[in-house]
Amino acid sequence: MTRLFGWLLFGVICLGLLASYIAGDRLTQAAHSRIGPAPVELKAQPVVFDSASGATIHGWLVDGAKGGGVVLLLHPVRSDRSVMTQRARFLSRLGYSLLWLDLQAHGESTGDRITFGARESLDVEAAMVFLRKHYPGEKIGAVGISLGGASITLAKPPLGLSAVVLESVYPTIEEAVADRLRLHLGVAGPVLAPLLLAQLPLRLGVSADQLHPIDHIADLGAPLLLISGSEDQHTTVTEAKRLFAAAREPKQIWLVEGAAHVDLHEFAPKAYEARITAFLSQYLKQ
C-alpha cells in the first residue's frame, strides 16, 4: 500500500509538472495577428521601426495640432494596437498627435515570446526615440494597459515623458501569476505559482525580480494617473494601492467602481474620457 501511494504521488507530481510546462508554453507564446488597414477617418499612417528587443515594431501614427502634445498608446497582453483605436479616436478629437503600436510578439510586430514587460520595455524606449525625432519639442504622454503599463514602468529611465496613465498594472509578476491561478483553480491555485515562475529564466532569460513594476514606478519622472477596477481580481485594489503608494508625486488614483479586469474606457466611457482629458491637458498642452 505504501509503495502504491508513492507511485500515485509520483504520478501526480509528474502530471503537475507537465501541466505547468504546457501552461508556461501557452502563456508565453507569441500573439501574432493580422490587423488590417489603418483607420481612414483618423488619417492614420502605418509606421515601422526597429527595437532593441530584436523586433520590428508596427504601428499607426496620427498628426495632431502643433504644440498640442503627443500620446503613446500601449495595449494589454495577448492583444494588439487595434484595441487602442477607440482611445485614439477621442484623443485625436482633442488635437493630440498619436502613436499606437503592437508590442513585440503581438499583432504584426515580430517576436517569438511574450516576456511580460522585459523585452516590451525596449519597444517603449524605441517608440520614445521615434516620437522625439518625429515631433521635436512636443511634450509626450503615455497610456498603458496591463502589459503596456508594465512595459512603461520597466523601461530604462529617463524616458522623457510628461504624463503617464497606467491601467490595471500588476505590482509584481509573482502576484500577477498567483491572482490568475486563484481565479482559475481556487484558493489552492497560488501553490502552483512557483512552477510557472521557475520557467521564466529557462524560456525567456528573465528572472521574476526583473518583472516588478512596483520597484521602478518611482523612476517614471512624470505625473501619474493610476487607474484600476474596484472589482478587479487580476490586479486587486490592494495591489493597485501598493503600486500607487510606491509612485512619486504628483500622482492621482482612480478606482473605477464596479469594474473588473476589463477595458475601462469601454466600461465607463464618459467618466474615463473626462478623467483622461483633464489629466493629459494639464501636463501636455503647450
Backbone torsions as a table, in degrees:
resi	resn	phi	psi	omega
1	MET	NA	-40.8	179.3
2	THR	-63.8	-40.9	179.4
3	ARG	-65.5	-39.4	178.6
4	LEU	-63.4	-42.6	179.0
5	PHE	-62.4	-40.9	179.2
6	GLY	-61.1	-43.2	178.3
7	TRP	-65.8	-38.7	178.2
8	LEU	-64.2	-42.6	178.8
9	LEU	-63.8	-42.0	177.8
10	PHE	-60.8	-41.6	178.5
11	GLY	-63.8	-41.3	178.7
12	VAL	-63.0	-42.9	179.2
13	ILE	-62.4	-44.1	179.6
14	CYS	-62.5	-41.3	178.3
15	LEU	-64.8	-39.6	178.6
16	GLY	-63.6	-41.7	178.6
17	LEU	-65.4	-41.9	179.2
18	LEU	-64.1	-43.9	179.9
19	ALA	-62.7	-41.7	-179.8
20	SER	-68.1	-34.6	177.9
21	TYR	-65.2	-45.1	179.3
22	ILE	-64.4	-42.1	179.4
23	ALA	-63.1	-42.4	178.7
24	GLY	-62.3	-38.4	178.9
25	ASP	-65.3	-44.4	-178.1
26	ARG	-68.7	-37.8	-178.2
27	LEU	-66.9	-29.6	-177.2
28	THR	-100.0	-4.0	178.3
29	GLN	-61.2	143.5	178.1
30	ALA	-60.0	146.2	-179.9
31	ALA	-113.2	61.3	-179.2
32	HIS	-74.3	147.0	176.8
33	SER	-157.4	155.0	176.7
34	ARG	-89.5	125.1	-172.0
35	ILE	-88.8	-39.1	-175.2
36	GLY	98.5	-172.8	-175.1
37	PRO	-71.6	157.5	176.8
38	ALA	-66.9	150.8	179.9
39	PRO	-59.6	115.1	-175.1
40	VAL	-65.2	-40.6	-175.0
41	GLU	-65.2	-21.3	178.7
42	LEU	-92.1	-4.7	-174.7
43	LYS	55.6	39.2	-179.6
44	ALA	-77.0	141.5	179.1
45	GLN	-114.0	136.6	176.3
46	PRO	-69.3	140.1	176.4
47	VAL	-131.0	152.6	178.7
48	VAL	-139.2	133.1	175.1
49	PHE	-151.0	161.8	-177.3
50	ASP	-92.7	151.2	178.9
51	SER	-123.6	153.2	175.1
52	ALA	-67.9	-8.9	173.3
53	SER	-69.1	-10.8	-176.0
54	GLY	94.4	-3.5	-176.4
55	ALA	-95.7	154.4	167.3
56	THR	-96.7	119.0	-172.2
57	ILE	-95.3	131.3	177.7
58	HIS	-110.8	138.7	179.8
59	GLY	-157.2	-175.3	176.7
60	TRP	-123.9	144.2	-176.8
61	LEU	-128.2	135.9	176.4
62	VAL	-127.2	128.4	176.1
63	ASP	-84.2	130.5	176.8
64	GLY	-107.9	-158.8	-179.4
65	ALA	-73.7	139.9	178.6
66	LYS	-62.9	130.8	-177.5
67	GLY	81.0	2.3	-176.6
68	GLY	-87.6	-8.2	-180.0
69	GLY	95.2	162.6	-177.8
70	VAL	-127.6	143.3	177.9
71	VAL	-127.6	128.7	174.6
72	LEU	-97.1	126.9	-177.0
73	LEU	-112.9	127.5	-174.5
74	LEU	-127.3	126.0	-171.0
75	HIS	-79.4	167.4	175.1
76	PRO	-78.7	177.3	-176.3
77	VAL	-67.6	147.3	179.2
78	ARG	55.9	38.6	-179.4
79	SER	-134.6	-159.0	177.0
80	ASP	-159.0	179.9	-173.1
81	ARG	-64.2	-22.0	-176.1
82	SER	-61.6	-28.2	-179.2
83	VAL	-71.4	-12.3	179.4
84	MET	-95.7	0.6	-174.9
85	THR	-65.8	-36.7	178.4
86	GLN	-63.2	-39.8	175.4
87	ARG	-64.3	-40.1	179.2
88	ALA	-60.9	-37.4	-178.0
89	ARG	-61.9	-47.8	-175.9
90	PHE	-75.4	-31.3	177.4
91	LEU	-71.1	-33.3	176.5
92	SER	-64.3	-37.4	178.3
93	ARG	-62.5	-25.1	-179.8
94	LEU	-86.9	-1.8	174.8
95	GLY	95.3	4.6	-179.9
96	TYR	-74.9	144.6	163.2
97	SER	-77.5	148.0	-170.8
98	LEU	-137.7	143.0	167.7
99	LEU	-131.7	120.2	170.9
100	TRP	-127.4	136.4	-165.6
101	LEU	-139.4	168.7	172.4
102	ASP	-94.9	121.1	173.8
103	LEU	-65.4	160.9	-176.8
104	GLN	-54.7	143.3	-179.1
105	ALA	68.1	16.0	177.7
106	HIS	-129.8	151.2	174.1
107	GLY	54.0	-128.1	-178.3
108	GLU	-97.1	-2.1	175.6
109	SER	-76.1	147.9	-179.7
110	THR	-77.2	172.0	-178.3
111	GLY	135.0	143.7	-173.7
112	ASP	-102.9	-20.4	-177.7
113	ARG	-143.1	140.4	170.8
114	ILE	-76.6	132.3	-175.1
115	THR	-119.6	15.5	171.9
116	PHE	59.2	29.6	175.2
117	GLY	115.9	-16.8	-176.8
118	ALA	-67.1	-65.5	177.2
119	ARG	-73.0	-33.7	-177.7
120	GLU	-61.6	-29.6	177.6
121	SER	-62.6	-30.5	177.0
122	LEU	-69.1	-30.0	175.5
123	ASP	-67.4	-36.2	176.5
124	VAL	-63.9	-43.8	178.5
125	GLU	-60.8	-42.7	178.8
126	ALA	-64.9	-38.6	178.4
127	ALA	-63.8	-38.6	179.1
128	MET	-66.7	-39.2	176.1
129	VAL	-61.2	-45.0	179.0
130	PHE	-59.5	-46.9	-176.3
131	LEU	-67.9	-38.7	179.1
132	ARG	-64.6	-35.1	177.1
133	LYS	-72.2	-38.6	-174.9
134	HIS	-79.2	-31.5	-177.6
135	TYR	-129.1	66.9	-178.5
136	PRO	-61.5	135.1	177.7
137	GLY	86.2	-11.6	-179.9
138	GLU	-81.9	145.4	172.0
139	LYS	-77.0	140.4	-175.2
140	ILE	-120.2	131.5	173.2
141	GLY	-117.6	167.5	-179.9
142	ALA	-140.9	142.0	174.2
143	VAL	-122.5	117.4	-177.9
144	GLY	-126.7	132.1	-179.5
145	ILE	-106.5	127.9	174.2
146	SER	51.5	-110.8	178.3
147	LEU	-55.4	-42.0	-179.8
148	GLY	-60.3	-42.1	178.5
149	GLY	-68.8	-41.3	177.8
150	ALA	-61.1	-38.2	179.9
151	SER	-64.2	-34.1	176.4
152	ILE	-65.3	-47.8	-176.3
153	THR	-68.6	-30.3	-177.4
154	LEU	-86.5	-8.6	178.0
155	ALA	-67.0	151.3	-176.9
156	LYS	-72.0	123.5	178.1
157	PRO	-77.8	159.5	-2.1
158	PRO	-88.7	135.2	177.3
159	LEU	-79.7	-24.7	-178.8
160	GLY	83.2	24.4	177.6
161	LEU	-80.1	149.0	177.6
162	SER	-104.5	-11.6	177.8
163	ALA	-163.7	141.7	-179.1
164	VAL	-134.3	130.9	172.4
165	VAL	-114.5	120.8	177.8
166	LEU	-113.1	127.5	-179.6
167	GLU	-119.5	126.9	171.2
168	SER	53.8	47.9	-176.7
169	VAL	-98.4	134.8	179.8
170	TYR	-76.2	146.7	176.5
171	PRO	-77.2	-41.4	177.5
172	THR	-140.2	152.3	179.3
173	ILE	-65.4	-30.7	178.2
174	GLU	-61.2	-43.8	179.1
175	GLU	-68.8	-38.2	179.3
176	ALA	-60.8	-45.3	-179.8
177	VAL	-67.1	-45.8	-178.9
178	ALA	-61.8	-41.3	179.9
179	ASP	-61.5	-42.9	-177.6
180	ARG	-71.6	-36.5	176.6
181	LEU	-67.0	-37.1	178.3
182	ARG	-64.3	-39.4	179.6
183	LEU	-65.1	-39.4	-174.4
184	HIS	-89.6	-28.7	-173.1
185	LEU	-120.6	-1.3	-179.9
186	GLY	89.8	-168.1	-172.9
187	VAL	-62.8	-24.5	179.9
188	ALA	-81.0	-11.7	-175.2
189	GLY	-55.0	-46.8	-177.0
190	PRO	-59.0	-18.5	177.9
191	VAL	-61.0	-28.0	-177.9
192	LEU	-85.3	-6.5	-176.8
193	ALA	-55.3	-43.4	-179.6
194	PRO	-58.5	-30.0	179.2
195	LEU	-66.7	-35.1	177.4
196	LEU	-78.1	-42.9	-177.3
197	LEU	-66.4	-31.1	179.8
198	ALA	-65.0	-19.1	-178.5
199	GLN	-82.8	-13.3	-176.3
200	LEU	-57.5	-49.4	179.6
201	PRO	-65.4	-34.3	-177.5
202	LEU	-72.9	-43.4	-176.6
203	ARG	-83.4	-39.2	-168.0
204	LEU	-117.7	-11.2	-174.6
205	GLY	68.9	28.5	-176.4
206	VAL	-129.0	137.6	175.1
207	SER	-94.2	158.2	-178.2
208	ALA	-60.5	-36.3	-177.0
209	ASP	-72.8	-6.5	172.1
210	GLN	-84.0	-7.9	-177.0
211	LEU	-115.4	56.2	-179.9
212	HIS	-123.0	83.6	176.7
213	PRO	-52.7	-30.7	-177.8
214	ILE	-64.4	-25.6	179.3
215	ASP	-79.2	-12.7	-173.3
216	HIS	-121.1	-9.7	-173.3
217	ILE	-63.3	-28.1	178.7
218	ALA	-69.5	-14.9	-178.3
219	ASP	-94.6	7.0	-178.8
220	LEU	-59.0	-36.7	179.1
221	GLY	68.6	27.4	-177.8
222	ALA	-151.0	152.6	172.6
223	PRO	-56.3	142.6	-172.8
224	LEU	-123.2	136.5	165.8
225	LEU	-118.2	113.9	179.8
226	LEU	-102.7	127.1	-176.3
227	ILE	-124.8	138.1	176.7
228	SER	-154.8	153.6	177.9
229	GLY	-78.9	140.7	-178.9
230	SER	-67.2	-20.3	-179.6
231	GLU	-111.2	15.6	-178.4
232	ASP	-70.0	122.4	177.4
233	GLN	-102.0	-7.1	174.6
234	HIS	-81.6	-37.1	170.6
235	THR	-134.3	102.3	-170.2
236	THR	-71.6	164.5	178.1
237	VAL	-59.3	-41.1	178.6
238	THR	-59.0	-42.9	179.4
239	GLU	-67.3	-41.6	178.7
240	ALA	-61.9	-40.6	179.8
241	LYS	-67.9	-35.4	176.3
242	ARG	-65.1	-42.0	178.0
243	LEU	-62.7	-43.2	179.5
244	PHE	-63.1	-41.0	-178.6
245	ALA	-63.5	-29.3	-178.8
246	ALA	-78.7	-15.1	-178.6
247	ALA	-80.6	159.5	178.7
248	ARG	-94.0	157.5	173.2
249	GLU	-70.8	153.8	-3.4
250	PRO	-77.5	141.3	-178.0
251	LYS	-151.3	152.1	177.6
252	GLN	-136.1	151.1	174.3
253	ILE	-128.7	140.1	176.9
254	TRP	-131.7	114.0	174.8
255	LEU	-96.5	110.9	-174.2
256	VAL	-76.4	111.5	-173.5
257	GLU	-62.2	126.4	175.3
258	GLY	86.5	-6.1	-176.2
259	ALA	-89.0	138.3	173.2
260	ALA	-94.7	-151.3	179.4
261	HIS	-84.8	74.8	-173.8
262	VAL	-129.4	176.3	173.2
263	ASP	-69.5	108.1	-172.9
264	LEU	-72.0	-25.6	174.1
265	HIS	-67.4	-43.1	179.3
266	GLU	-69.6	-33.6	-178.0
267	PHE	-69.4	-43.6	-177.8
268	ALA	-138.9	71.6	-170.8
269	PRO	-59.3	-45.6	-176.5
270	LYS	-66.2	-47.2	-179.9
271	ALA	-65.1	-40.5	-179.9
272	TYR	-62.0	-50.2	-177.8
273	GLU	-63.5	-36.3	178.5
274	ALA	-64.9	-43.9	-179.7
275	ARG	-65.3	-47.4	-177.6
276	ILE	-66.3	-40.9	179.4
277	THR	-59.6	-48.6	-178.4
278	ALA	-63.7	-42.2	-176.8
279	PHE	-68.1	-50.6	-176.9
280	LEU	-67.6	-39.1	-179.0
281	SER	-64.7	-30.0	179.0
282	GLN	-65.0	-32.6	-170.9
283	TYR	-115.1	-15.9	-174.8
284	LEU	-107.0	-26.8	-177.4
285	LYS	-71.4	133.2	179.1
286	GLN	-70.2	NA	NA
